[in-house]
Amino acid sequence: MNYENSKAQMRKGILEFGILLILAKQDAYASDIINMLKKANQIVVEGTLYPLLTRQKNAGLLTYRWEESPYGPPRKYYSITEKGKAYLKELNQSWDELVSAIESIRKGEIVN
């Protein structure tokens, strides 16, 4: 087994969750999302982020607006929708259940 591959797969699996968590706190430009994910040690590049944002937008979880930028062309700012908030609530519950289950296994609390 390849440790780095397993680690990358786990990160990919939670990336969409991370995006929604960020946007639940504040609207953000794609570069800001990347920077926040990197600060949380979640390595992501634009080529990975944009398809996820598009998929979430098409699912009705996100929306966006254009804002003028003093540094160049207008910027697309993403925000979470009410549907996205409801979906995030479900993901949070699933996350808590998953973490609890894994911690039980790690601590040896699961027996036959």
C-alpha positions as CSV (number, residue, x, y, z in Angstrom):
1,M,0.0,0.0,0.0
2,N,1.1,3.5,-0.7
3,Y,0.7,5.8,2.3
4,E,0.8,9.0,0.2
5,N,-1.9,7.8,-2.1
6,S,-4.1,6.8,0.8
7,K,-3.6,10.2,2.4
8,A,-4.4,12.0,-0.9
9,Q,-7.6,10.0,-1.3
10,M,-8.8,10.9,2.3
11,R,-8.1,14.6,1.6
12,K,-10.0,14.4,-1.7
13,G,-12.9,12.8,0.1
14,I,-13.3,15.7,2.5
15,L,-12.5,18.6,0.2
16,E,-16.1,19.4,-0.8
17,F,-17.0,19.4,2.9
18,G,-14.1,21.8,3.6
19,I,-15.3,24.2,0.9
20,L,-18.8,24.3,2.3
21,L,-17.4,24.9,5.8
22,I,-15.4,27.8,4.6
23,L,-18.3,29.4,2.7
24,A,-20.6,28.9,5.6
25,K,-18.4,31.3,7.5
26,Q,-17.9,33.9,4.8
27,D,-18.2,34.5,1.0
28,A,-14.9,33.9,-0.7
29,Y,-13.0,34.3,-3.9
30,A,-11.5,31.0,-5.3
31,S,-7.9,32.1,-4.3
32,D,-9.1,32.8,-0.8
33,I,-10.6,29.3,-0.6
34,I,-7.3,27.8,-1.7
35,N,-5.4,29.8,0.8
36,M,-7.7,28.9,3.7
37,L,-7.5,25.2,2.7
38,K,-3.7,25.4,2.5
39,K,-3.6,27.0,6.0
40,A,-5.5,24.0,7.2
41,N,-2.9,21.7,5.6
42,Q,-5.3,20.7,2.8
43,I,-3.3,21.0,-0.3
44,V,-5.4,22.0,-3.3
45,V,-4.8,23.6,-6.6
46,E,-7.0,25.6,-8.9
47,G,-7.4,22.7,-11.3
48,T,-9.0,20.7,-8.5
49,L,-11.0,23.5,-6.9
50,Y,-12.8,24.9,-9.9
51,P,-14.5,21.6,-10.9
52,L,-15.7,21.1,-7.3
53,L,-17.1,24.7,-7.1
54,T,-18.9,24.2,-10.4
55,R,-20.3,20.8,-9.3
56,Q,-21.5,22.4,-6.0
57,K,-23.0,25.4,-7.8
58,N,-24.8,23.1,-10.3
59,A,-26.2,21.1,-7.4
60,G,-27.6,24.3,-5.9
61,L,-25.3,24.3,-2.9
62,L,-23.4,27.4,-3.9
63,T,-24.0,30.6,-5.8
64,Y,-21.7,33.4,-6.9
65,R,-21.6,37.1,-7.7
66,W,-19.1,39.2,-9.6
67,E,-17.3,42.0,-7.8
68,E,-15.0,44.7,-9.2
69,S,-11.4,44.3,-8.1
70,P,-8.9,47.1,-7.6
71,Y,-6.2,44.7,-8.8
72,G,-7.5,43.7,-12.2
73,P,-10.6,42.1,-13.7
74,P,-13.8,41.4,-11.7
75,R,-13.7,38.5,-9.2
76,K,-16.2,35.7,-8.7
77,Y,-17.2,35.4,-5.1
78,Y,-18.8,32.2,-3.9
79,S,-21.4,31.9,-1.2
80,I,-23.4,29.0,0.3
81,T,-27.1,28.8,-0.4
82,E,-29.9,27.7,2.0
83,K,-29.8,24.3,0.3
84,G,-26.0,24.2,0.8
85,K,-26.5,25.0,4.5
86,A,-29.0,22.2,4.9
87,Y,-26.6,19.8,3.1
88,L,-23.7,21.0,5.3
89,K,-25.7,20.3,8.4
90,E,-26.2,16.7,7.2
91,L,-22.4,16.5,6.4
92,N,-21.6,17.7,9.8
93,Q,-23.7,15.0,11.4
94,S,-22.2,12.4,9.2
95,W,-18.7,13.7,10.0
96,D,-19.4,13.5,13.8
97,E,-20.7,9.9,13.4
98,L,-17.6,8.9,11.3
99,V,-15.1,10.4,13.7
100,S,-16.8,8.8,16.7
101,A,-16.8,5.4,14.9
102,I,-13.2,5.6,14.0
103,E,-12.2,6.8,17.5
104,S,-14.0,3.9,19.0
105,I,-12.0,1.5,16.7
106,R,-8.7,3.3,17.4
107,K,-9.3,3.1,21.2
108,G,-10.2,-0.6,21.0
109,E,-13.7,-0.1,22.2
110,I,-15.2,-2.2,19.4
111,V,-15.1,-5.9,20.3
112,N,-16.8,-9.1,19.0
